[in-house]
Amino acid sequence: MIYVYKSKRLLEYAKHGKTIFTCPVMLGSHPTGHKVQEGDGRTPEGKYRICSINRSSKFHISLGINFPNSTDAVLGFKNKRIDIFRAGLIIAADFLHLRPLWHTSLGGFIMLHGESPDGKTGDWTQGCIAVKNADIEKLASACSRGETVIIEA
């Protein structure tokens, strides 16, 4: 299980309740609060899963996070950010453990990935969670699709 503590800028990887390793993280350019729309620069908060693994990423290695999930879809529909059709597709993808729609007004394409190719530091992502390349290598070798990701404020 992967835990991300946004306020502490810390990632913890645990297996069978035991912490395997921890590392610092960099977040979206507006890290406070839950992601609610595309382009807000926020990193989501909640319970997600790893839905894809890209070992040839522009950011070294990237682990796709299933944002938006069912909870995000229901909230997005209630707040009139997405229609019932898109909400249904997101909910179905979550139920089937597939990658959700990543191109909606809610945002998407949220990754846990390696460093910026141009050396950016601090909170520089568009909502993703960035770690050092050595840390994403450890994480990618330890976890797999379906791994739970808990992102807390």
N, C-alpha and C positions, 0 to 999 in steps of 0.2 A: 504494500500500500504506500502511496506517495502522499505526503502531507506538505502543503505549502502554507506558510504563515506569512501573509503579506506584510503585516506591521513589523515583523522581526526580520523580513527579507531573508527567510530561511526555508530550505527544503529538507525534509526528512524522509528517507526511504526505510520502511520497516517491513519485516517478514515475520509472520507468526508472532506478532506483538513485540518483536525485538528490533530496535533501531540498528540498521546495517551501516548507514552513513548519512551525514548531513552536509549541506553545502549552502553557500549564499546564493541568492537569486536577484535578478533585476526584473522589474515589472513594466507595465504600461506607463506611458508618460503622465497619466493621471491615475495613480494607483489606488486612491481612496474610493471606496464604494464598489458596488457590483456593476458589471458591464450590462448596459441596457440597450445600447444601440451602436450600430456600425460607426466607427470613427471617433468614439468617445475617449479612446486611449486608456480605458479601464481594463483591468484583469478580472475575469469573472470570479465569483465566490460561490461555493456549493460543492456538491458531490458529482463528480464526473468520472469518465473512463478514458483510457488510452484507446483511440479508435484507429490509429494508423501509425506506422513507423517508416520514416524516410531516412535511410542511411546515406543518401546523396544530396542532402539538403544544402541550400545556400548558407545555412547556419550550422554547418558541420553535420549534425544529426538532429532530426526533429521528431517528436512524439506528438501526434495529433490528439487533441482533447475534444471530446464530444460536446462542445458548446456550439449552439444552444441545445439543451436537453429538454425533456418533457416539462420540467418546472419552468424553464425559461420560455418555452413555447406558450404555455398557459398564461403566464404573466404578459408576454408580448401580445397575445390575442386580447386579453382583458384590457390592455392599455392601447389597443388599436394600432400597434406597431406592425403586426402581421395579420394576414387573413386566416380564415379557418382552414383553408386548403394547405397553406404552408405550415400552420400549427400541427395539422394532422400528419403531414409528412415527417416533421421533426419528432413527434411523439412515436410514430411507427418506427423510425430509425432507432430511437432510444430503446424501445421495446425489443427490437430485433438485434440490438448491439451492433448497429451499423453506423457509419459516419453520417452525421446529420447534414441538412442543407447548410452550407457555409456562406452562401451569398444571399442573405436576407437583410432587412433593415435592423435586425437584432445584432448583426455582426456575426463573425464566425472565423474559421481558419485560425483558431487559437492553438498554439503549439507550446510545448515545453522543448526548448532547443538550446543549441550552443551559442557561442559568442557572435557578436556582430562582425561581419567581414571587414568593416571599416574601423574597428576598434572602439566603438561607442561604449561608454560606461554609464553607470547610474540607471535610472528608470527611463529607458529609451525605446522600448518596444511599443507596438500598437495595441497591446493587450496580452501579448504572450508572456511566458515566463522563461527568461534566459538564464543560463548557468555557464560556467567555464566549460570549454570543450572536453577537458578530462572528466568532468563531472557528468556530462551528458553521455559520454562513452560508458562510464560505470553504470549509469541508470539504464541506458538502452540494453546493456548486456544482462542486467538483472531482472528487467520486467518484460512484459509482453502485452499484446493487444488484450483489452479487457481489464487490465490492471486499474484498480480504483485510485482516483486522484481526489483528495479533499483539499479545497482551497478555502482558507479562513482569512478573515479580515486582519 
